[in-house]
Amino acid sequence: MREALRGLRPERLEDVIAMVSLYRPGPMELIPDFIARRHGRAKITYEHPAMETFTRETYGIMVYQEQIMQIASEMAGFTMGEADTLRRAMGKKDRELMARQREKFIAGCKERHTAAAKAERVWELMEKFAGYGFNKCLSADTMIEMADGTRKPITAVRDGDLVLTKDGPFPASRVRPSGVRPVGRLRLANGMSVRCTSDHPVFTQRGWVNAEDLADTDAVAVLDVVAAADLRLAARRRAAAGQPGTSVAEVPIGWSSRGSFTPDGVEPTYDFEVPGAHSFIANGIAVHNSHAAAYALVAYQTAYFKANYPVEFMAALLTSEMGDTDKIVKYIDECRAMGLRVQPPDVNVSQVRFSVAGDTIRFGLAAIKNVGEAAMESILKTRAADGAFKTLEDFCARVDLRLVNRRVIESLVKAGAFDSLGLTRAHLLSTCDVALESGQRQQRERAEGQGSFFDLLPAAPPAPRAAEPVAAVAPEWDDDQRLAYEKEVLGFYVSGHPLARFEGVAESLGVTSSAELAARSHGARVTLFGHVAGLKETATKSGNRMAFLTLEDMAGTVEVTVFPEPYRAAAAWLRGREPVVVRGRVDDGDKGRVVLAEDVRPLEQSLGAGGGRPRNGGEPTACRVRIRGGADAEATLAALRRLCEEHPGTVPVFLHLLLPGQEVVVRARAVAVDVSEALLAKLESLLGAGATGVDHAGRP
């Protein structure tokens, strides 16, 4: 779709609407022709004047079901009811009914002096695309709010009628049937209801949402019933006095929560277009008049915001998906790909939800587990009243400790929300009890009024005293522990990823990421790399043990099924947090896409057993390290020597010094290493991707 839109370069919303409708099996093959016609590279031809009348805005290509129905009416004299029968026959691929409709269409065209060959050509085009257009769908008993305050049955709407929309009065086109379809009744908490198809969009506080997909938390836009009654009363008085009607300038919109959506039979449905607004008010509820237009409008709006306000847009997108961990991970990766920084929560900066600070997106406090609404309100209220928190003790002395307890503070520390105080997370967690005791004592003294008189006096200069011993700052946790705590309280990693250091090594295995898995076909063989995030062991009917596991990589998660034979060999590896390599095949079953594992082993073993070496040859014969010359080269060499000393072995090390205009190769004297995945990962972390290479015996 992105590639198609780049080729189309749309300049009007109608082009995006058409692209949304074409991007589906069948019509998709016409996208290149649609783009060529749009830019004048292909001639726009019309088989009949009716096609020019009804397909001019789509460059002579039939895109919408209404176009098929209109052409059948104009060329062959079909009534709109007969045209809908034709549309349904084509959409359902009813061969017998289509054969009868074809004869009727050709005969009707002949009566109107259209050549049989031309009629056949038009029929083929209609038959090809009628089954893919967007339907529009409200029942015949729907009442439409008019701009003058009156109401009109949907079946009575005519061209030019001014209807009321959520954005004011707009002229409508005449109503058209959308076929006999299953409908349901949408009920709102305020008593309003409308009968429509399940996929008909209604307007909510989060945009257009299909009727069946409304959540209990959604607020649906409705016409204010009191104001609407006043409008109708005024309209009746004007009519009684013989005065012309006047349009409503401002729409009195209110909001109501969802009640229910229940099936309510199968019957004829109707809809009409409202160019410009693409919505109207049905039975008091704001609904959309075109599914393709709804999707296109949202696509345009979101693309505009993403292009022009990327930080604000991504912050809002992250906020909208705070309850979906996989989507949060996906959107954080998207932020990084866009060059946007996503920072951990901070008690001195964060709001409740994701917020924007310059070119940075800051996590909201609501993303942290165990930090309830009352605790967040206390933190934000205290910060707003008295300024930023300076220390953990200062924080505990000022916030309401009845709401912000030890569990809340622990979660804040693990999430990195106190990092701006300048101390390690390990130190903050170890001194949490001391800070709480100090804060409780100060709050108790303030509550009892102690020192209130002396607080009014100017502060006296402190008396000289012996220096008190300063508590040593506890060293920070190692990366794995720090990230594990982030995952514990946030549900995902923010400041890094435990698999990042293995990225270069894993690539040598030809790994398929969780994000790439969707593009693999059923039965395709894949290699996965990650760590086990969830494990469920069970027994087969024959009593053999097997497992279902969730494998997590840097892009998301993959569900993996491990049958008894590979499970026996891999059981020991599945209960730890060490990264594993899974080889298997893609399977699309009743429960969705999974990978059926054929082999599971740790990364180290996978590399050592031939997972990465066959493509290179035999045993490693040399470790080559590339270092750029510069002011920091000496420090880099010192760090490199320490790494080599930590991994002694038999493989010699060669330094490739990249100097201006030349590369100098030097063998490191008396230095030999064990070329393990751990060493390679550390070298890559120190020197960057691609800076390390390994020669193997037998390599050409």
Backbone hydrogen bonds, N-H to C=O, Kabsch-Sander energy under -0.5 kcal/mol:
donor,donor_aa,acceptor,acceptor_aa,energy
5,L,1,M,-2.5
6,R,2,R,-2.2
7,G,3,E,-2.0
8,L,4,A,-2.3
9,R,5,L,-2.6
15,D,12,R,-1.0
16,V,12,R,-1.0
17,I,13,L,-2.5
18,A,14,E,-2.3
19,M,15,D,-2.0
20,V,16,V,-2.3
21,S,17,I,-1.8
22,L,18,A,-2.2
23,Y,19,M,-1.8
24,R,22,L,-2.5
28,M,24,R,-2.1
29,E,26,G,-1.4
30,L,27,P,-2.3
31,I,28,M,-1.7
34,F,30,L,-2.8
35,I,31,I,-2.7
36,A,32,P,-2.5
37,R,33,D,-2.6
38,R,34,F,-2.2
39,H,35,I,-1.7
40,G,37,R,-1.2
41,R,36,A,-2.4
42,A,36,A,-1.2
45,T,43,K,-0.7
51,M,48,H,-1.1
52,E,48,H,-1.4
53,T,49,P,-2.2
54,F,50,A,-2.2
55,T,51,M,-2.1
56,R,52,E,-0.8
58,T,55,T,-0.9
59,Y,56,R,-1.7
60,G,55,T,-2.8
61,I,58,T,-1.4
63,V,61,I,-0.6
67,Q,64,Y,-0.7
68,I,64,Y,-1.2
69,M,65,Q,-2.2
70,Q,66,E,-2.6
71,I,67,Q,-2.5
72,A,68,I,-2.3
73,S,69,M,-1.9
74,E,70,Q,-2.5
75,M,71,I,-3.1
76,A,72,A,-1.8
77,G,73,S,-1.0
78,F,72,A,-1.4
83,A,79,T,-2.9
84,D,80,M,-1.8
85,T,81,G,-1.7
86,L,82,E,-2.1
87,R,83,A,-2.3
88,R,84,D,-2.5
89,A,85,T,-2.2
90,M,86,L,-2.2
91,G,87,R,-2.8
92,K,88,R,-2.3
93,K,90,M,-0.8
94,D,89,A,-2.0
95,R,93,K,-1.1
98,M,94,D,-2.9
99,A,95,R,-2.3
100,R,96,E,-1.8
101,Q,97,L,-2.5
102,R,98,M,-2.8
103,E,99,A,-2.0
104,K,100,R,-2.1
105,F,101,Q,-2.7
106,I,102,R,-3.0
107,A,103,E,-2.4
108,G,104,K,-2.4
109,C,105,F,-2.5
110,K,106,I,-2.2
111,E,107,A,-2.1
112,R,108,G,-1.1
113,H,110,K,-1.8
114,T,109,C,-2.4
119,A,115,A,-2.5
120,E,116,A,-2.7
121,R,117,A,-2.1
122,V,118,K,-2.4
123,W,119,A,-2.5
124,E,120,E,-2.3
125,L,121,R,-1.8
126,M,122,V,-2.6
127,E,123,W,-3.2
128,K,124,E,-1.8
129,F,125,L,-1.4
130,A,126,M,-2.1
132,Y,129,F,-1.6
133,G,129,F,-0.6
133,G,130,A,-0.5
138,L,270,Y,-1.6
139,S,195,R,-2.1
140,A,268,P,-0.6
142,T,139,S,-1.5
144,I,152,K,-3.5
145,E,281,I,-2.2
146,M,150,T,-3.0
147,A,162,L,-2.4
149,G,146,M,-1.6
152,K,144,I,-2.1
154,I,142,T,-2.4
156,A,153,P,-2.1
157,V,154,I,-1.3
160,G,172,A,-3.0
161,D,158,R,-2.0
163,V,161,D,-0.8
163,V,170,F,-2.7
164,L,145,E,-2.8
165,T,168,G,-1.7
168,G,165,T,-1.7
170,F,163,V,-2.2
172,A,161,D,-2.4
173,S,273,E,-2.5
175,V,157,V,-1.9
176,R,271,D,-2.7
178,S,269,T,-3.3
179,G,269,T,-0.6
181,R,179,G,-0.6
181,R,267,E,-2.4
183,V,265,G,-2.9
184,G,196,C,-3.4
185,R,262,T,-2.9
186,L,184,G,-0.6
186,L,194,V,-3.0
187,R,185,R,-0.7
187,R,260,S,-3.2
188,L,192,M,-2.9
189,A,257,S,-2.9
191,G,188,L,-1.8
194,V,186,L,-1.6
196,C,184,G,-2.3
196,C,194,V,-0.6
197,T,137,C,-1.4
200,H,197,T,-1.8
202,V,209,V,-2.6
203,F,286,A,-2.2
204,T,207,G,-2.1
205,Q,219,A,-1.2
207,G,204,T,-1.8
209,V,202,V,-2.5
211,A,200,H,-1.7
212,E,198,S,-2.3
213,D,210,N,-1.4
214,L,211,A,-1.0
218,D,215,A,-1.6
220,V,218,D,-0.6
220,V,256,S,-3.6
221,A,203,F,-2.8
222,V,254,G,-2.3
223,L,284,G,-3.0
224,D,252,P,-3.8
228,A,224,D,-2.8
229,A,225,V,-2.1
230,D,226,V,-2.0
231,L,227,A,-2.1
232,R,228,A,-2.4
233,L,229,A,-2.4
234,A,230,D,-2.4
235,A,231,L,-2.2
236,R,232,R,-2.5
237,R,233,L,-2.1
238,R,234,A,-2.1
239,A,235,A,-2.3
240,A,236,R,-2.5
241,A,237,R,-1.7
242,G,239,A,-1.1
243,Q,238,R,-3.0
248,V,147,A,-1.7
253,I,251,V,-1.6
254,G,222,V,-3.6
256,S,220,V,-2.0
258,R,218,D,-0.8
259,G,187,R,-2.5
260,S,187,R,-1.8
262,T,185,R,-1.7
264,D,183,V,-3.1
267,E,181,R,-2.0
269,T,179,G,-1.7
270,Y,138,L,-3.0
271,D,176,R,-1.8
277,A,274,V,-0.7
277,A,275,P,-0.7
278,H,274,V,-3.3
280,F,287,V,-2.2
281,I,164,L,-1.2
282,A,280,F,-0.6
282,A,285,I,-2.8
283,N,143,M,-3.2
283,N,281,I,-0.5
285,I,282,A,-2.3
286,A,221,A,-2.2
287,V,280,F,-2.7
287,V,285,I,-0.6
288,H,201,P,-2.2
289,N,278,H,-1.2
294,A,290,S,-2.5
295,Y,291,H,-2.6
296,A,292,A,-2.6
297,L,293,A,-2.9
298,V,294,A,-2.3
299,A,295,Y,-2.5
300,Y,296,A,-2.8
301,Q,297,L,-2.7
302,T,298,V,-2.8
303,A,299,A,-2.3
304,Y,300,Y,-2.5
305,F,301,Q,-2.3
306,K,302,T,-2.6
307,A,303,A,-2.2
308,N,304,Y,-2.4
309,Y,305,F,-2.8
313,F,309,Y,-2.9
314,M,310,P,-2.5
315,A,311,V,-2.0
316,A,312,E,-2.2
317,L,313,F,-2.5
318,L,314,M,-2.6
319,T,315,A,-2.1
320,S,316,A,-2.1
321,E,317,L,-0.8
321,E,318,L,-0.7
322,M,319,T,-1.3
324,D,321,E,-2.1
325,T,323,G,-0.7
328,I,324,D,-2.1
329,V,325,T,-2.5
330,K,326,D,-2.1
331,Y,327,K,-2.8
332,I,328,I,-2.3
333,D,329,V,-2.1
334,E,330,K,-1.9
335,C,331,Y,-2.3
336,R,332,I,-2.2
337,A,333,D,-2.3
338,M,334,E,-1.7
339,G,336,R,-1.2
340,L,335,C,-3.0
341,R,359,D,-1.0
343,Q,341,R,-0.6
343,Q,361,I,-2.9
347,V,417,A,-2.6
349,V,346,D,-1.5
350,S,346,D,-2.7
351,Q,353,R,-0.7
355,S,362,R,-2.2
357,A,360,T,-2.8
360,T,357,A,-1.4
361,I,341,R,-3.1
362,R,355,S,-2.8
362,R,360,T,-0.5
363,F,343,Q,-2.0
365,L,351,Q,-2.7
366,A,352,V,-2.7
367,A,364,G,-1.5
368,I,365,L,-1.7
369,K,489,V,-3.2
371,V,368,I,-1.3
372,G,370,N,-0.9
376,M,372,G,-2.3
377,E,373,E,-2.5
378,S,374,A,-2.0
379,I,375,A,-2.2
380,L,376,M,-2.8
381,K,377,E,-2.5
382,T,378,S,-2.3
383,R,379,I,-2.4
384,A,380,L,-2.4
385,A,381,K,-1.9
386,D,382,T,-2.7
387,G,383,R,-1.8
395,F,391,T,-2.1
396,C,392,L,-2.5
397,A,393,E,-1.9
398,R,394,D,-1.1
398,R,395,F,-0.7
399,V,395,F,-2.3
401,L,399,V,-1.0
403,L,400,D,-1.7
404,V,400,D,-2.6
405,N,403,L,-1.0
409,I,405,N,-2.2
410,E,406,R,-2.8
411,S,407,R,-2.0
412,L,408,V,-2.3
413,V,409,I,-2.5
414,K,410,E,-2.6
415,A,411,S,-1.9
416,G,412,L,-0.6
416,G,413,V,-1.4
417,A,412,L,-2.6
419,D,416,G,-1.4
421,L,418,F,-2.1
422,G,419,D,-1.9
428,L,424,T,-2.3
429,L,425,R,-2.4
430,S,426,A,-2.0
431,T,427,H,-1.7
432,C,429,L,-1.0
435,A,431,T,-2.3
436,L,432,C,-2.4
437,E,433,D,-2.4
438,S,434,V,-2.4
439,G,435,A,-2.6
440,Q,436,L,-2.8
441,R,437,E,-2.2
442,Q,438,S,-2.3
443,Q,439,G,-2.4
444,R,440,Q,-2.4
445,E,441,R,-2.4
446,R,442,Q,-2.2
447,A,443,Q,-2.3
448,E,444,R,-1.9
449,G,445,E,-0.6
449,G,446,R,-0.7
450,Q,445,E,-1.7
452,S,449,G,-1.7
455,D,451,G,-1.8
456,L,452,S,-0.5
456,L,453,F,-1.3
457,L,454,F,-1.0
471,A,469,P,-0.5
482,R,478,D,-2.6
483,L,479,D,-2.7
484,A,480,D,-2.1
485,Y,481,Q,-2.1
486,E,482,R,-1.8
487,K,483,L,-2.5
488,E,484,A,-1.9
489,V,485,Y,-2.0
490,L,486,E,-2.4
491,G,486,E,-0.6
491,G,487,K,-1.5
492,F,486,E,-0.5
500,A,497,H,-1.9
502,F,499,L,-1.6
503,E,500,A,-1.5
506,A,502,F,-3.0
507,E,503,E,-1.8
508,S,504,G,-0.9
508,S,505,V,-0.7
509,L,506,A,-1.7
510,G,507,E,-1.8
511,V,506,A,-0.7
512,T,527,T,-3.4
513,S,511,V,-0.5
517,L,513,S,-1.0
519,A,516,E,-1.3
520,R,517,L,-1.6
523,G,586,V,-2.4
524,A,521,S,-2.1
526,V,584,G,-2.6
528,L,582,V,-3.4
530,G,580,V,-2.0
531,H,552,E,-2.1
533,A,531,H,-0.6
533,A,550,T,-3.0
534,G,550,T,-1.1
536,K,548,F,-2.7
538,T,546,M,-2.5
540,T,544,N,-3.1
543,G,540,T,-1.8
546,M,538,T,-2.6
547,A,562,V,-2.4
548,F,536,K,-2.6
549,L,560,V,-3.0
550,T,534,G,-2.7
551,L,549,L,-0.6
551,L,558,V,-3.1
552,E,531,H,-2.8
552,E,550,T,-0.5
553,D,556,G,-2.5
556,G,553,D,-0.6
558,V,551,L,-2.4
560,V,549,L,-3.2
561,T,595,V,-2.5
562,V,547,A,-3.2
562,V,560,V,-0.5
563,F,561,T,-0.6
563,F,597,A,-0.5
567,Y,563,F,-2.3
568,R,564,P,-2.3
569,A,565,E,-1.1
570,A,566,P,-1.4
571,A,567,Y,-2.0
573,W,570,A,-1.3
574,L,570,A,-1.3
575,R,571,A,-0.6
576,G,573,W,-0.8
580,V,530,G,-3.4
581,V,601,R,-3.2
582,V,528,L,-2.4
583,R,599,D,-2.8
584,G,526,V,-2.3
585,R,596,L,-1.6
586,V,524,A,-2.6
587,D,594,V,-2.9
589,G,587,D,-0.8
589,G,592,G,-1.9
592,G,589,G,-1.6
594,V,587,D,-2.6
595,V,559,E,-2.1
596,L,585,R,-2.7
597,A,561,T,-2.6
597,A,595,V,-0.8
598,E,583,R,-3.5
599,D,583,R,-1.8
601,R,581,V,-1.8
603,L,579,P,-1.8
606,S,602,P,-2.6
607,L,603,L,-2.6
608,G,604,E,-2.4
609,A,605,Q,-2.5
610,G,607,L,-1.1
611,G,606,S,-3.6
612,G,607,L,-0.6
613,R,607,L,-0.6
616,N,613,R,-1.6
617,G,613,R,-2.8
618,G,697,A,-4.2
621,T,695,D,-3.2
622,A,695,D,-1.2
623,C,652,P,-2.6
624,R,622,A,-0.6
624,R,693,G,-3.3
625,V,654,F,-2.8
626,R,691,A,-2.8
627,I,625,V,-0.5
627,I,656,H,-2.7
629,G,658,L,-2.2
633,A,630,G,-1.4
636,T,632,D,-2.1
637,L,633,A,-2.5
638,A,634,E,-2.0
639,A,635,A,-2.2
640,L,636,T,-2.3
641,R,637,L,-2.4
642,R,638,A,-1.8
643,L,639,A,-1.9
644,C,640,L,-2.3
645,E,641,R,-2.2
646,E,642,R,-1.5
647,H,643,L,-0.7
647,H,644,C,-0.8
649,G,672,A,-1.4
650,T,673,V,-0.6
651,V,673,V,-2.3
653,V,671,V,-1.1
654,F,623,C,-2.7
655,L,666,V,-3.7
656,H,625,V,-3.3
656,H,654,F,-0.5
657,L,655,L,-0.7
657,L,664,V,-3.3
658,L,627,I,-3.1
658,L,656,H,-0.7
659,L,657,L,-1.0
659,L,662,Q,-2.0
662,Q,659,L,-1.9
664,V,657,L,-2.5
666,V,655,L,-2.8
666,V,664,V,-0.5
668,A,653,V,-2.8
668,A,666,V,-0.5
669,R,667,R,-0.6
671,V,668,A,-1.4
673,V,651,V,-2.8
674,D,647,H,-2.1
675,V,673,V,-0.7
676,S,674,D,-1.7
680,L,676,S,-2.4
681,A,677,E,-2.3
682,K,678,A,-2.0
683,L,679,L,-2.7
684,E,680,L,-2.3
685,S,681,A,-2.1
686,L,682,K,-2.1
687,L,683,L,-3.1
688,G,684,E,-2.5
691,A,688,G,-1.5
693,G,624,R,-2.7
695,D,622,A,-2.6
697,A,619,E,-3.1
699,R,696,H,-1.6
